[in-house]
Structure formats: structure tokens, C-alpha cells
Amino acid sequence: MIGQSTVLAAEFPPSVEDFYLPSILPWGAHDSYWFTKVTFLIWVAVAAIIIFFLVSYRKPQLVPTKKQWMAESAYGFVRNNIAVEMIGPRGVAFAPYLTTLFMFILLNNFFGIVPLVQISPNSHIAFPAILAVISYFMFIIVGIRHHGFFKYFKTALIPPAPWFILPLLIPIEFFSNFMVRPFSLAVRLFANMFAGHMLLLVFTLGGFAMISSNVWFTPFSIVSWLMTIALTLLEFLVICLQAYVFTVLTASYVQGALADEH
């Protein structure tokens, strides 16, 4: 099997098609994409987060257990360093959502460096796009509930500027606040996870391809695999950073929606 894999890697280099995974169900068409490895990982992430917090807080104690301490630390980090830091005292109300968002993105990103899994659901644009749309509608609804419909859009679209320049600024504000934000949220997360997965794939399979084509390329194969290890460590930092950035930006958009001035 390993020999066949190396030959296939040499003849068929990695491409975007590697992201279109076949169905993992034993029935139905093999090219059915509705339940693939990526879909399965999403369900695993959801189940793991729910079970982790339910088990951790099943019997809360004054002196926390290790599980309770880990759960409280995760929630406290997001509440204090993201929600309250970005939104202010009102950010406590958004801490549960932001914590869920952070943990969900972090765990799904982490799948990208787990041996035998090695792909993040967020390397498919659909999943970051859905998360961006949820955050997008959330900050709009929060702004409307806080200000009222007309006042919110007036605050969001009309900056304090001379009247004669407003016809130019209003379309820019609309494009920036209501078009670029969800797009940038989704693409930033997707692009980083996609690029990281492709780099690991190229260096891993590249090592097999070189060693299978010519035994004299063995030193280059070893260098390629060492690069894979180094890139895996770098990817771990990117995984954590992207979960943090997505959550921070969501909190900043909520803060902007609650702000009384432009």
C-alpha cells in the first residue's frame, strides 16, 4: 500500500481536487459529497465541545478539578481577553457565543495537524463562510436592537463629514461594513487553513515522490520531511492565531454595532 501511495504521489501531484473528498458512507454514490471525512470531523468537533463542557460542569466544585479548571480557563480567557476587552462590560453577555466560536474554530483547525486526519474543515470555504454569516447577522441584529433600525444604519453608514462628500463616503461605508467584513472573515480563515494543508501535503508527498523516483534523492526526501515537521509546528501557531483573530474581529464588529457614534 505504501509503495502504491508513493507511485501515485509521483504520478499525480497534489491539486485542488484533493479537497473534494469521496463519501465515507458504505452506501450511495461514491462521489456523493454530503457526508465526507470533513463533515464527520465537524460532527466530532461539535460533540467533543458539548461533552467536554457538560462533563466539566456536571459537578462544579469550589476547588476545581482539572477538567473544570480547563473549561473555566477557556471561558475566562475569551470572556476577559476578548469579550470584555473588546466590547466592555456588555461583552459578558456575548462571552458564551464567542467562547463557542473560539473553541469550535480552534478544534477544527487543530484537525489539520492530527496524524491520520491532517485536514481542517476550515480549509473548505463553506465552513468559514457559514461562521462569518452567523457573526455577520449577529452584529447587525445586535445593532438594530440597541439603536433601532433607522438609527443603526444611519450610524453605520453616515460618518461625521461635510454633506457634500457624503455621496462618496456612504457607498464606501456600506461596502466596508456590510460587504467586506463577512468576506474577509471567511477568506482569512479559509486561506490560512488551505495554504497550511497544501504546504504539509506538498512536503510530505514530495519526500515520497523523490525517494521513489531515484534513491540518490534520499537526502532531499529527508530534508522535505524535516520541513514538514517544522511547518507542522508553525501551523500549530497559525491554528491558534486564526481562531483568536476570527473571534476578536467578531467581538470588534459587535462593539462597533453597539457604539453610539460612528
Secondary structure, DSSP 4 states (H G I P E B T S, - for coil): -HHHHHHHHHHS---GGGGSPPB-SSSS-TT--SSBHHHHHHHHHHHHHHHHHHHHTSS--SS--HHHHHHHHHHHHHIIIIIHHHH-GGGGGGHHHHHHHHHHHHHHHHGGGSTTT---GGGSTHHHHHHHHHHHHHHHHHHHHHH-HHHHHHHHH--SS-GGGHHHHHHHHHHIIIIIHHHHHHHHHHHHHHHHHHHHHHHHHHHHHHHHH-GGGHHHHHHHHHHHHHHHHHHHHHHHHHHHHHHHHHHHHHHHHH-S--
